[in-house]
């Protein structure tokens, strides 16, 4: 199922690529989905203050006037 010569644009390129190299096109879709899932996970981790854990392997000393003091979990 090759793309017709009269078709132009992104959809024709997609159809031609899918008919000629389906492995690359399929893995490209999975790669884009993986990158989007990783970006969502990183954003969710940063939004939930992920580095401010109750139990840490290293201790950090904050000054009393540091704005991060109000976010410390106890």
N, CA, C and O atoms as a CHARMM CRD file, in Angstrom:
* protein
*
  296
    1    1 UNK  N      0.85000  -1.17400   0.00000 PROA 1      0.00000
    2    1 UNK  CA     0.00000   0.00000   0.00000 PROA 1      0.00000
    3    1 UNK  C      0.89600   1.23800   0.00000 PROA 1      0.00000
    4    1 UNK  O      1.10900   1.85900   1.04100 PROA 1      0.00000
    5    2 UNK  N      1.39800   1.57500  -1.12800 PROA 2      0.00000
    6    2 UNK  CA     2.28100   2.73300  -1.24600 PROA 2      0.00000
    7    2 UNK  C      1.45800   4.00400  -1.41800 PROA 2      0.00000
    8    2 UNK  O      0.33300   3.97200  -1.91700 PROA 2      0.00000
    9    3 UNK  N      2.03800   5.11900  -0.99700 PROA 3      0.00000
   10    3 UNK  CA     1.35600   6.40200  -1.14900 PROA 3      0.00000
   11    3 UNK  C      1.35500   6.80500  -2.61900 PROA 3      0.00000
   12    3 UNK  O      2.33000   6.58700  -3.33900 PROA 3      0.00000
   13    4 UNK  N      0.26100   7.38700  -3.04200 PROA 4      0.00000
   14    4 UNK  CA     0.17100   7.83300  -4.43700 PROA 4      0.00000
   15    4 UNK  C      1.06200   9.04200  -4.66700 PROA 4      0.00000
   16    4 UNK  O      1.37100   9.78800  -3.73700 PROA 4      0.00000
   17    5 UNK  N      1.46500   9.22600  -5.90100 PROA 5      0.00000
   18    5 UNK  CA     2.35400  10.33600  -6.24200 PROA 5      0.00000
   19    5 UNK  C      1.64900  11.68100  -6.09700 PROA 5      0.00000
   20    5 UNK  O      2.29800  12.70400  -5.87900 PROA 5      0.00000
   21    6 UNK  N      0.31400  11.68100  -6.21800 PROA 6      0.00000
   22    6 UNK  CA    -0.41100  12.94600  -6.13700 PROA 6      0.00000
   23    6 UNK  C     -0.54500  13.43800  -4.70100 PROA 6      0.00000
   24    6 UNK  O     -0.81300  14.61800  -4.47500 PROA 6      0.00000
   25    7 UNK  N     -0.36300  12.54600  -3.72700 PROA 7      0.00000
   26    7 UNK  CA    -0.47900  12.95400  -2.32800 PROA 7      0.00000
   27    7 UNK  C      0.82200  13.63000  -1.89200 PROA 7      0.00000
   28    7 UNK  O      1.91900  13.18400  -2.22800 PROA 7      0.00000
   29    8 UNK  N      0.67200  14.68900  -1.15400 PROA 8      0.00000
   30    8 UNK  CA     1.83800  15.36300  -0.59600 PROA 8      0.00000
   31    8 UNK  C      1.55000  15.67800   0.85500 PROA 8      0.00000
   32    8 UNK  O      0.40400  15.64700   1.30100 PROA 8      0.00000
   33    9 UNK  N      2.57400  15.97200   1.56000 PROA 9      0.00000
   34    9 UNK  CA     2.40600  16.39600   2.93900 PROA 9      0.00000
   35    9 UNK  C      2.82900  15.32900   3.93100 PROA 9      0.00000
   36    9 UNK  O      3.44100  14.32100   3.57900 PROA 9      0.00000
   37   10 UNK  N      2.48600  15.58200   5.16200 PROA 10     0.00000
   38   10 UNK  CA     2.92600  14.73800   6.26000 PROA 10     0.00000
   39   10 UNK  C      2.24800  13.37300   6.23600 PROA 10     0.00000
   40   10 UNK  O      2.88700  12.36700   6.54400 PROA 10     0.00000
   41   11 UNK  N      0.96800  13.32100   5.87600 PROA 11     0.00000
   42   11 UNK  CA     0.25300  12.04800   5.85800 PROA 11     0.00000
   43   11 UNK  C      0.81300  11.11800   4.77800 PROA 11     0.00000
   44   11 UNK  O      0.91900   9.91300   5.00400 PROA 11     0.00000
   45   12 UNK  N      1.16800  11.65200   3.62300 PROA 12     0.00000
   46   12 UNK  CA     1.76000  10.83200   2.56400 PROA 12     0.00000
   47   12 UNK  C      3.12800  10.31500   2.99700 PROA 12     0.00000
   48   12 UNK  O      3.47900   9.17100   2.70800 PROA 12     0.00000
   49   13 UNK  N      3.89000  11.14000   3.67900 PROA 13     0.00000
   50   13 UNK  CA     5.19200  10.71800   4.17900 PROA 13     0.00000
   51   13 UNK  C      5.03700   9.60400   5.21400 PROA 13     0.00000
   52   13 UNK  O      5.81100   8.64800   5.22700 PROA 13     0.00000
   53   14 UNK  N      4.03500   9.73500   6.07600 PROA 14     0.00000
   54   14 UNK  CA     3.76700   8.71200   7.08900 PROA 14     0.00000
   55   14 UNK  C      3.36800   7.38700   6.42800 PROA 14     0.00000
   56   14 UNK  O      3.87000   6.33200   6.81500 PROA 14     0.00000
   57   15 UNK  N      2.48200   7.43100   5.44700 PROA 15     0.00000
   58   15 UNK  CA     2.04400   6.21200   4.76500 PROA 15     0.00000
   59   15 UNK  C      3.19500   5.54700   4.01400 PROA 15     0.00000
   60   15 UNK  O      3.32500   4.32300   4.03600 PROA 15     0.00000
   61   16 UNK  N      4.01100   6.33100   3.36500 PROA 16     0.00000
   62   16 UNK  CA     5.14400   5.77600   2.62900 PROA 16     0.00000
   63   16 UNK  C      6.14900   5.15600   3.59300 PROA 16     0.00000
   64   16 UNK  O      6.66300   4.06700   3.33800 PROA 16     0.00000
   65   17 UNK  N      6.42800   5.83100   4.67900 PROA 17     0.00000
   66   17 UNK  CA     7.34400   5.29800   5.68100 PROA 17     0.00000
   67   17 UNK  C      6.81100   4.03000   6.31600 PROA 17     0.00000
   68   17 UNK  O      7.57600   3.09700   6.56300 PROA 17     0.00000
   69   18 UNK  N      5.51900   3.97600   6.58400 PROA 18     0.00000
   70   18 UNK  CA     4.91400   2.79200   7.20400 PROA 18     0.00000
   71   18 UNK  C      4.96600   1.59500   6.25800 PROA 18     0.00000
   72   18 UNK  O      5.13200   0.46100   6.70500 PROA 18     0.00000
   73   19 UNK  N      4.82500   1.83700   4.95500 PROA 19     0.00000
   74   19 UNK  CA     4.86700   0.72400   4.01200 PROA 19     0.00000
   75   19 UNK  C      6.29400   0.26100   3.75000 PROA 19     0.00000
   76   19 UNK  O      6.50500  -0.91700   3.46100 PROA 19     0.00000
   77   20 UNK  N      7.28100   1.15100   3.84100 PROA 20     0.00000
   78   20 UNK  CA     8.65200   0.78000   3.53200 PROA 20     0.00000
   79   20 UNK  C      9.44000   0.30700   4.75400 PROA 20     0.00000
   80   20 UNK  O     10.17300  -0.67800   4.66700 PROA 20     0.00000
   81   21 UNK  N      9.30300   0.98600   5.87800 PROA 21     0.00000
   82   21 UNK  CA    10.06700   0.62700   7.07900 PROA 21     0.00000
   83   21 UNK  C      9.14200   0.62200   8.30500 PROA 21     0.00000
   84   21 UNK  O      9.22400   1.52900   9.13400 PROA 21     0.00000
   85   22 UNK  N      8.26800  -0.37800   8.43400 PROA 22     0.00000
   86   22 UNK  CA     7.31500  -0.37900   9.55500 PROA 22     0.00000
   87   22 UNK  C      7.98900  -0.52100  10.92000 PROA 22     0.00000
   88   22 UNK  O      7.46100  -0.02100  11.91400 PROA 22     0.00000
   89   23 UNK  N      9.14800  -1.19300  10.99300 PROA 23     0.00000
   90   23 UNK  CA     9.82600  -1.34800  12.28700 PROA 23     0.00000
   91   23 UNK  C     10.28500  -0.00700  12.83600 PROA 23     0.00000
   92   23 UNK  O     10.14300   0.27500  14.02600 PROA 23     0.00000
   93   24 UNK  N     10.83200   0.80500  11.96200 PROA 24     0.00000
   94   24 UNK  CA    11.32600   2.11500  12.39000 PROA 24     0.00000
   95   24 UNK  C     10.16500   3.03000  12.75400 PROA 24     0.00000
   96   24 UNK  O     10.23500   3.75600  13.74600 PROA 24     0.00000
   97   25 UNK  N      9.10500   3.00100  11.96700 PROA 25     0.00000
   98   25 UNK  CA     7.95300   3.86600  12.25300 PROA 25     0.00000
   99   25 UNK  C      7.27800   3.45600  13.56500 PROA 25     0.00000
  100   25 UNK  O      6.89500   4.31100  14.36300 PROA 25     0.00000
  101   26 UNK  N      7.13400   2.15100  13.78300 PROA 26     0.00000
  102   26 UNK  CA     6.51400   1.68000  15.02800 PROA 26     0.00000
  103   26 UNK  C      7.35300   2.00100  16.24900 PROA 26     0.00000
  104   26 UNK  O      6.83000   2.43900  17.27300 PROA 26     0.00000
  105   27 UNK  N      8.65800   1.78400  16.14000 PROA 27     0.00000
  106   27 UNK  CA     9.51500   2.09000  17.27800 PROA 27     0.00000
  107   27 UNK  C      9.61000   3.59200  17.52000 PROA 27     0.00000
  108   27 UNK  O      9.82100   4.01800  18.65600 PROA 27     0.00000
  109   28 UNK  N      9.45800   4.39700  16.48000 PROA 28     0.00000
  110   28 UNK  CA     9.43900   5.84800  16.66400 PROA 28     0.00000
  111   28 UNK  C      8.22600   6.27600  17.47800 PROA 28     0.00000
  112   28 UNK  O      8.32600   7.14300  18.34700 PROA 28     0.00000
  113   29 UNK  N      7.08400   5.66700  17.19300 PROA 29     0.00000
  114   29 UNK  CA     5.86400   5.97700  17.95400 PROA 29     0.00000
  115   29 UNK  C      6.05500   5.58800  19.41400 PROA 29     0.00000
  116   29 UNK  O      5.71200   6.35500  20.31300 PROA 29     0.00000
  117   30 UNK  N      6.60300   4.39900  19.65200 PROA 30     0.00000
  118   30 UNK  CA     6.83800   3.96700  21.03000 PROA 30     0.00000
  119   30 UNK  C      7.86300   4.84900  21.72800 PROA 30     0.00000
  120   30 UNK  O      7.75000   5.09400  22.92900 PROA 30     0.00000
  121   31 UNK  N      8.86100   5.32900  20.99300 PROA 31     0.00000
  122   31 UNK  CA     9.84700   6.23200  21.57000 PROA 31     0.00000
  123   31 UNK  C      9.24200   7.56400  21.98400 PROA 31     0.00000
  124   31 UNK  O      9.56000   8.09400  23.04800 PROA 31     0.00000
  125   32 UNK  N      8.37200   8.10300  21.14100 PROA 32     0.00000
  126   32 UNK  CA     7.70500   9.36800  21.47200 PROA 32     0.00000
  127   32 UNK  C      6.80600   9.19600  22.69200 PROA 32     0.00000
  128   32 UNK  O      6.74800  10.07400  23.55300 PROA 32     0.00000
  129   33 UNK  N      6.10200   8.06200  22.76700 PROA 33     0.00000
  130   33 UNK  CA     5.25400   7.79500  23.93500 PROA 33     0.00000
  131   33 UNK  C      6.11600   7.68100  25.19600 PROA 33     0.00000
  132   33 UNK  O      5.73800   8.18800  26.25200 PROA 33     0.00000
  133   34 UNK  N      7.26700   7.02000  25.08900 PROA 34     0.00000
  134   34 UNK  CA     8.16500   6.89000  26.23500 PROA 34     0.00000
  135   34 UNK  C      8.72500   8.22100  26.70600 PROA 34     0.00000
  136   34 UNK  O      8.81200   8.46900  27.90900 PROA 34     0.00000
  137   35 UNK  N      9.10100   9.07200  25.77700 PROA 35     0.00000
  138   35 UNK  CA     9.61400  10.39600  26.14100 PROA 35     0.00000
  139   35 UNK  C      8.52900  11.23000  26.81600 PROA 35     0.00000
  140   35 UNK  O      8.79400  11.93100  27.79200 PROA 35     0.00000
  141   36 UNK  N      7.30000  11.14800  26.29000 PROA 36     0.00000
  142   36 UNK  CA     6.19500  11.89500  26.90000 PROA 36     0.00000
  143   36 UNK  C      5.89400  11.37800  28.30700 PROA 36     0.00000
  144   36 UNK  O      5.62500  12.17100  29.20900 PROA 36     0.00000
  145   37 UNK  N      5.93600  10.05800  28.50600 PROA 37     0.00000
  146   37 UNK  CA     5.68600   9.49200  29.83200 PROA 37     0.00000
  147   37 UNK  C      6.78800   9.89300  30.81700 PROA 37     0.00000
  148   37 UNK  O      6.50300  10.18000  31.97900 PROA 37     0.00000
  149   38 UNK  N      8.02800   9.91300  30.36500 PROA 38     0.00000
  150   38 UNK  CA     9.13200  10.32600  31.23400 PROA 38     0.00000
  151   38 UNK  C      9.01400  11.79900  31.61100 PROA 38     0.00000
  152   38 UNK  O      9.25000  12.16200  32.76300 PROA 38     0.00000
  153   39 UNK  N      8.65200  12.64900  30.65200 PROA 39     0.00000
  154   39 UNK  CA     8.47400  14.07500  30.94900 PROA 39     0.00000
  155   39 UNK  C      7.34400  14.28700  31.94400 PROA 39     0.00000
  156   39 UNK  O      7.45600  15.12400  32.84000 PROA 39     0.00000
  157   40 UNK  N      6.24900  13.53200  31.79400 PROA 40     0.00000
  158   40 UNK  CA     5.13200  13.63300  32.74100 PROA 40     0.00000
  159   40 UNK  C      5.56600  13.18600  34.13500 PROA 40     0.00000
  160   40 UNK  O      5.21600  13.82200  35.12900 PROA 40     0.00000
  161   41 UNK  N      6.32300  12.09900  34.21100 PROA 41     0.00000
  162   41 UNK  CA     6.78600  11.61000  35.50900 PROA 41     0.00000
  163   41 UNK  C      7.72100  12.58200  36.19900 PROA 41     0.00000
  164   41 UNK  O      7.62400  12.77800  37.41000 PROA 41     0.00000
  165   42 UNK  N      8.62800  13.19800  35.44400 PROA 42     0.00000
  166   42 UNK  CA     9.54200  14.18100  36.02800 PROA 42     0.00000
  167   42 UNK  C      8.77400  15.40300  36.51200 PROA 42     0.00000
  168   42 UNK  O      9.06000  15.93200  37.58600 PROA 42     0.00000
  169   43 UNK  N      7.79500  15.85700  35.72000 PROA 43     0.00000
  170   43 UNK  CA     6.99300  17.01200  36.12800 PROA 43     0.00000
  171   43 UNK  C      6.20200  16.70500  37.39900 PROA 43     0.00000
  172   43 UNK  O      6.12700  17.53700  38.30300 PROA 43     0.00000
  173   44 UNK  N      5.61800  15.51600  37.46500 PROA 44     0.00000
  174   44 UNK  CA     4.84700  15.13500  38.65000 PROA 44     0.00000
  175   44 UNK  C      5.75400  15.02600  39.86700 PROA 44     0.00000
  176   44 UNK  O      5.35100  15.40900  40.96500 PROA 44     0.00000
  177   45 UNK  N      6.96800  14.51500  39.69900 PROA 45     0.00000
  178   45 UNK  CA     7.91600  14.40600  40.80600 PROA 45     0.00000
  179   45 UNK  C      8.31400  15.78400  41.32900 PROA 45     0.00000
  180   45 UNK  O      8.38300  16.00700  42.53800 PROA 45     0.00000
  181   46 UNK  N      8.57300  16.70400  40.40000 PROA 46     0.00000
  182   46 UNK  CA     8.96500  18.05400  40.82400 PROA 46     0.00000
  183   46 UNK  C      7.80600  18.81400  41.45500 PROA 46     0.00000
  184   46 UNK  O      8.01100  19.57400  42.40200 PROA 46     0.00000
  185   47 UNK  N      6.58800  18.61900  40.94300 PROA 47     0.00000
  186   47 UNK  CA     5.43000  19.31900  41.49800 PROA 47     0.00000
  187   47 UNK  C      5.07600  18.82900  42.89700 PROA 47     0.00000
  188   47 UNK  O      4.56200  19.59400  43.71200 PROA 47     0.00000
  189   48 UNK  N      5.35000  17.55100  43.17700 PROA 48     0.00000
  190   48 UNK  CA     5.00800  17.00900  44.49200 PROA 48     0.00000
  191   48 UNK  C      6.14200  17.16800  45.49500 PROA 48     0.00000
  192   48 UNK  O      6.13500  16.53000  46.54800 PROA 48     0.00000
  193   49 UNK  N      7.10800  18.00900  45.17500 PROA 49     0.00000
  194   49 UNK  CA     8.25100  18.26400  46.05300 PROA 49     0.00000
  195   49 UNK  C      8.95100  16.95500  46.37400 PROA 49     0.00000
  196   49 UNK  O      9.15000  16.61500  47.54000 PROA 49     0.00000
  197   50 UNK  N      9.32100  16.22900  45.33800 PROA 50     0.00000
  198   50 UNK  CA     9.85800  14.88600  45.46500 PROA 50     0.00000
  199   50 UNK  C     11.18200  14.77600  46.17600 PROA 50     0.00000
  200   50 UNK  O     11.47800  13.71100  46.71700 PROA 50     0.00000
  201   51 UNK  N     11.99400  15.80700  46.20800 PROA 51     0.00000
  202   51 UNK  CA    13.29600  15.71800  46.86400 PROA 51     0.00000
  203   51 UNK  C     13.22100  16.02700  48.35200 PROA 51     0.00000
  204   51 UNK  O     14.22500  15.89700  49.05300 PROA 51     0.00000
  205   52 UNK  N     12.08300  16.42500  48.84200 PROA 52     0.00000
  206   52 UNK  CA    11.92100  16.74900  50.25400 PROA 52     0.00000
  207   52 UNK  C     11.34700  15.51900  50.95900 PROA 52     0.00000
  208   52 UNK  O     10.15000  15.46500  51.24300 PROA 52     0.00000
  209   53 UNK  N     12.18500  14.55100  51.23700 PROA 53     0.00000
  210   53 UNK  CA    11.75400  13.30200  51.85900 PROA 53     0.00000
  211   53 UNK  C     11.92400  13.38000  53.36400 PROA 53     0.00000
  212   53 UNK  O     12.74800  14.14600  53.86500 PROA 53     0.00000
  213   54 UNK  N     11.14300  12.58600  54.08700 PROA 54     0.00000
  214   54 UNK  CA    11.23800  12.57300  55.54200 PROA 54     0.00000
  215   54 UNK  C     12.56200  11.95500  55.97200 PROA 54     0.00000
  216   54 UNK  O     13.24500  12.49000  56.84600 PROA 54     0.00000
  217   55 UNK  N     12.92600  10.83500  55.36200 PROA 55     0.00000
  218   55 UNK  CA    14.16300  10.14700  55.71000 PROA 55     0.00000
  219   55 UNK  C     15.17200  10.36000  54.59000 PROA 55     0.00000
  220   55 UNK  O     14.91500  10.00500  53.43900 PROA 55     0.00000
  221   56 UNK  N     16.30200  10.93200  54.92200 PROA 56     0.00000
  222   56 UNK  CA    17.34400  11.20700  53.93400 PROA 56     0.00000
  223   56 UNK  C     18.64500  10.56400  54.38100 PROA 56     0.00000
  224   56 UNK  O     18.86300  10.34800  55.57400 PROA 56     0.00000
  225   57 UNK  N     19.50300  10.26100  53.42900 PROA 57     0.00000
  226   57 UNK  CA    20.80100   9.69600  53.77800 PROA 57     0.00000
  227   57 UNK  C     21.80000  10.78400  54.15900 PROA 57     0.00000
  228   57 UNK  O     22.79000  10.50100  54.83300 PROA 57     0.00000
  229   58 UNK  N     21.55800  12.00700  53.74300 PROA 58     0.00000
  230   58 UNK  CA    22.42000  13.13100  54.09500 PROA 58     0.00000
  231   58 UNK  C     21.57300  14.22000  54.74500 PROA 58     0.00000
  232   58 UNK  O     20.43300  14.45900  54.34600 PROA 58     0.00000
  233   59 UNK  N     22.13300  14.85800  55.72900 PROA 59     0.00000
  234   59 UNK  CA    21.41200  15.93100  56.40800 PROA 59     0.00000
  235   59 UNK  C     21.85000  17.27600  55.86200 PROA 59     0.00000
  236   59 UNK  O     23.01500  17.46900  55.51300 PROA 59     0.00000
  237   60 UNK  N     20.90200  18.20700  55.79200 PROA 60     0.00000
  238   60 UNK  CA    21.16700  19.54500  55.29100 PROA 60     0.00000
  239   60 UNK  C     20.81600  20.53500  56.39600 PROA 60     0.00000
  240   60 UNK  O     19.76700  20.42300  57.02900 PROA 60     0.00000
  241   61 UNK  N     21.68300  21.48600  56.61800 PROA 61     0.00000
  242   61 UNK  CA    21.44700  22.51000  57.62200 PROA 61     0.00000
  243   61 UNK  C     20.92500  23.75400  56.91300 PROA 61     0.00000
  244   61 UNK  O     21.56600  24.27600  56.00100 PROA 61     0.00000
  245   62 UNK  N     19.73700  24.22800  57.34700 PROA 62     0.00000
  246   62 UNK  CA    19.12300  25.41700  56.76900 PROA 62     0.00000
  247   62 UNK  C     19.20700  26.56500  57.75900 PROA 62     0.00000
  248   62 UNK  O     19.11800  26.36700  58.97100 PROA 62     0.00000
  249   63 UNK  N     19.37900  27.76500  57.22600 PROA 63     0.00000
  250   63 UNK  CA    19.29700  28.95900  58.06900 PROA 63     0.00000
  251   63 UNK  C     17.82900  29.21700  58.39300 PROA 63     0.00000
  252   63 UNK  O     16.95600  28.82600  57.61800 PROA 63     0.00000
  253   64 UNK  N     17.53800  29.86100  59.51400 PROA 64     0.00000
  254   64 UNK  CA    16.13200  30.12400  59.86300 PROA 64     0.00000
  255   64 UNK  C     15.41700  31.04400  58.86800 PROA 64     0.00000
  256   64 UNK  O     14.19400  30.97800  58.74500 PROA 64     0.00000
  257   65 UNK  N     16.15200  31.89100  58.16600 PROA 65     0.00000
  258   65 UNK  CA    15.50000  32.80000  57.22900 PROA 65     0.00000
  259   65 UNK  C     15.42700  32.22900  55.81000 PROA 65     0.00000
  260   65 UNK  O     15.03900  32.94500  54.88600 PROA 65     0.00000
  261   66 UNK  N     15.78800  30.96400  55.61600 PROA 66     0.00000
  262   66 UNK  CA    15.73500  30.31700  54.29900 PROA 66     0.00000
  263   66 UNK  C     14.27200  30.02500  53.92900 PROA 66     0.00000
  264   66 UNK  O     13.54200  29.47600  54.75500 PROA 66     0.00000
  265   67 UNK  N     13.82400  30.37400  52.72000 PROA 67     0.00000
  266   67 UNK  CA    12.41900  30.13300  52.35100 PROA 67     0.00000
  267   67 UNK  C     12.06000  28.65700  52.23600 PROA 67     0.00000
  268   67 UNK  O     10.87600  28.31900  52.24600 PROA 67     0.00000
  269   68 UNK  N     13.05100  27.76100  52.12600 PROA 68     0.00000
  270   68 UNK  CA    12.75800  26.32700  52.04300 PROA 68     0.00000
  271   68 UNK  C     12.39300  25.71800  53.39300 PROA 68     0.00000
  272   68 UNK  O     11.95500  24.56800  53.45100 PROA 68     0.00000
  273   69 UNK  N     12.56500  26.45900  54.46200 PROA 69     0.00000
  274   69 UNK  CA    12.28900  25.93100  55.80600 PROA 69     0.00000
  275   69 UNK  C     10.81100  25.59200  55.95800 PROA 69     0.00000
  276   69 UNK  O     10.47100  24.62100  56.63400 PROA 69     0.00000
  277   70 UNK  N      9.93000  26.37100  55.34400 PROA 70     0.00000
  278   70 UNK  CA     8.49000  26.12500  55.50700 PROA 70     0.00000
  279   70 UNK  C      8.03000  24.83900  54.81700 PROA 70     0.00000
  280   70 UNK  O      6.94600  24.33800  55.11600 PROA 70     0.00000
  281   71 UNK  N      8.83800  24.29600  53.89600 PROA 71     0.00000
  282   71 UNK  CA     8.47000  23.07200  53.18600 PROA 71     0.00000
  283   71 UNK  C      9.04700  21.81000  53.79800 PROA 71     0.00000
  284   71 UNK  O      8.80300  20.71900  53.28100 PROA 71     0.00000
  285   72 UNK  N      9.80200  21.92000  54.87800 PROA 72     0.00000
  286   72 UNK  CA    10.44300  20.75700  55.48500 PROA 72     0.00000
  287   72 UNK  C      9.39000  19.90500  56.19400 PROA 72     0.00000
  288   72 UNK  O      8.58400  20.40500  56.97900 PROA 72     0.00000
  289   73 UNK  N      9.41900  18.60500  55.89400 PROA 73     0.00000
  290   73 UNK  CA     8.48900  17.67900  56.54700 PROA 73     0.00000
  291   73 UNK  C      9.07300  17.25000  57.87900 PROA 73     0.00000
  292   73 UNK  O     10.28300  17.06100  58.00800 PROA 73     0.00000
  293   74 UNK  N      8.20800  17.09800  58.86400 PROA 74     0.00000
  294   74 UNK  CA     8.67300  16.67600  60.19600 PROA 74     0.00000
  295   74 UNK  C      7.96600  15.43500  60.63600 PROA 74     0.00000
  296   74 UNK  O      8.22600  14.93200  61.72900 PROA 74     0.00000
